[in-house]
Amino acid sequence: MKLLILALTILLCDLNAARQRPVPYSAVEVDKFVAAPGVDFPTEYQSALADDLAREISLLFPTVAMVHPGEAAPNGHALIRISGVVAFFKPASQVKSRLIGFGAGGSLVLAQVWFIDAATGQVLFNRQVKGGVAVSGKGVGDSLARKIAKFCNAGRLAESN
């Protein structure tokens, strides 16, 4: 009898945990990342990071609808908002890049990133992420945008094929 009660308790706990898992989101909104006080993160880098992140998410999740900030999600699509604050920024060094090569002299960005359910405003999780960002549109080998997009995959926050 005790074994049966224990088994039913475990089953009910598993069912409750399954209901609390976040559903996959089928639409993503990427906010422009802002600089923390005292951090000089140029506007062109803010736009480049948002564009890179949207592109990386589109590559990882071809069926996900990308939504511009302030727009509503398409009907029937659960929307996740990705926003962040840049806590540290070191601009790229053209001299090091030309003299040394192999990624030396690249920019370095440390950002606190939030993944938020747009309907409820609930923070699903947040992470501190470190990587590079490029304004040229060519991307960066150690791309901050690529790392953030992979969190959507690892957290099973977006639907994928």
C-alpha positions in Angstrom: 0.0 0.0 0.0 2.8 2.4 0.9 4.5 1.6 -2.4 1.3 2.4 -4.3 0.9 5.7 -2.5 4.6 6.6 -3.2 4.2 5.7 -6.9 1.0 7.8 -7.2 2.8 10.8 -5.5 5.7 10.6 -7.9 3.4 10.4 -10.9 1.4 13.4 -9.7 4.6 15.4 -9.1 5.8 14.5 -12.6 2.5 15.6 -14.2 2.7 18.9 -12.2 6.3 19.5 -13.3 5.3 18.9 -16.9 2.6 21.5 -16.7 5.0 24.1 -15.4 7.6 23.7 -18.2 7.5 26.7 -20.6 5.8 26.1 -23.9 7.9 26.6 -27.0 7.6 30.1 -28.3 6.8 30.5 -32.0 7.6 34.2 -32.2 10.6 36.2 -31.0 11.1 39.9 -30.3 14.6 41.2 -29.9 15.0 44.5 -28.1 17.9 46.8 -28.7 20.5 46.1 -25.9 21.2 49.2 -23.8 24.4 50.2 -22.0 24.7 50.1 -18.3 25.6 53.5 -16.7 29.2 54.3 -17.3 29.5 51.9 -20.3 30.2 53.5 -23.7 28.4 51.1 -26.0 27.8 53.0 -29.3 24.4 53.1 -30.9 25.6 51.4 -34.1 26.7 48.5 -32.0 23.3 48.3 -30.3 21.6 48.1 -33.6 24.2 45.6 -35.0 23.8 43.3 -32.0 20.0 43.3 -32.3 20.2 42.6 -36.1 22.8 39.9 -35.6 20.7 38.2 -32.9 17.6 38.3 -35.0 19.6 36.7 -37.9 21.1 34.0 -35.7 17.6 33.1 -34.3 16.2 33.0 -37.8 19.0 30.6 -38.9 18.5 28.3 -35.8 14.7 28.4 -36.0 13.5 28.9 -39.6 9.8 28.5 -38.6 9.9 31.2 -35.8 8.3 34.5 -36.6 10.5 37.5 -35.9 8.6 40.5 -34.4 9.9 44.0 -34.3 9.8 45.8 -30.9 6.4 47.2 -30.2 4.6 44.9 -32.8 2.1 42.3 -31.7 2.8 38.7 -32.3 1.0 37.0 -35.2 -2.3 35.4 -34.1 -1.8 32.1 -32.2 1.9 32.7 -31.7 3.5 32.7 -28.2 6.0 35.5 -28.0 9.3 35.6 -26.2 11.1 38.9 -25.8 14.9 39.0 -25.5 16.4 42.1 -24.0 19.7 42.9 -22.4 22.0 45.4 -20.7 25.7 45.7 -21.7 27.7 45.7 -18.6 31.2 45.9 -20.2 32.4 46.9 -23.7 35.9 46.9 -25.2 35.9 48.2 -28.7 37.8 46.3 -31.5 41.5 47.3 -32.1 42.2 47.6 -35.8 46.0 47.7 -35.1 45.9 44.3 -33.2 43.6 42.8 -35.8 45.9 43.7 -38.7 49.2 42.9 -36.9 48.3 39.7 -35.1 45.2 38.4 -36.9 43.4 35.2 -35.8 40.6 37.2 -34.1 43.0 39.3 -32.0 41.8 42.9 -31.4 38.2 42.0 -31.7 35.5 43.7 -29.6 34.5 42.2 -26.3 31.0 42.6 -24.8 29.6 41.3 -21.5 25.8 41.5 -21.4 23.1 40.5 -18.9 20.3 39.0 -21.1 16.7 38.4 -20.1 14.3 35.9 -21.8 10.8 37.2 -21.0 7.3 35.8 -21.8 5.8 38.8 -23.6 2.2 38.0 -22.6 2.8 37.8 -18.8 6.1 39.8 -18.4 7.5 36.8 -16.5 11.3 36.4 -16.7 11.8 32.8 -17.9 15.5 33.0 -17.2 18.5 35.4 -17.5 22.1 34.8 -18.2 25.4 36.8 -18.3 26.9 36.2 -21.8 30.3 37.3 -23.1 31.2 37.5 -26.8 32.0 39.9 -29.6 30.0 42.1 -31.9 30.8 43.6 -35.3 29.3 46.6 -37.0 30.5 45.6 -40.4 27.8 42.9 -40.7 30.4 40.2 -41.2 29.9 38.9 -37.7 32.4 37.8 -35.2 33.9 34.4 -34.6 33.0 34.4 -30.9 29.7 36.1 -31.6 27.6 37.3 -28.7 24.5 37.0 -30.8 25.2 33.4 -31.7 25.7 32.5 -28.0 22.4 34.2 -27.0 20.5 32.4 -29.8 21.8 29.1 -28.6 20.2 29.7 -25.2 16.8 29.7 -26.9 17.7 26.2 -28.2 19.2 24.9 -25.0 16.2 26.2 -22.9 13.8 24.8 -25.5 12.2 28.2 -25.7 11.6 28.3 -29.4 10.1 25.8 -31.7 12.5 24.2 -34.1 12.1 21.8 -37.0 
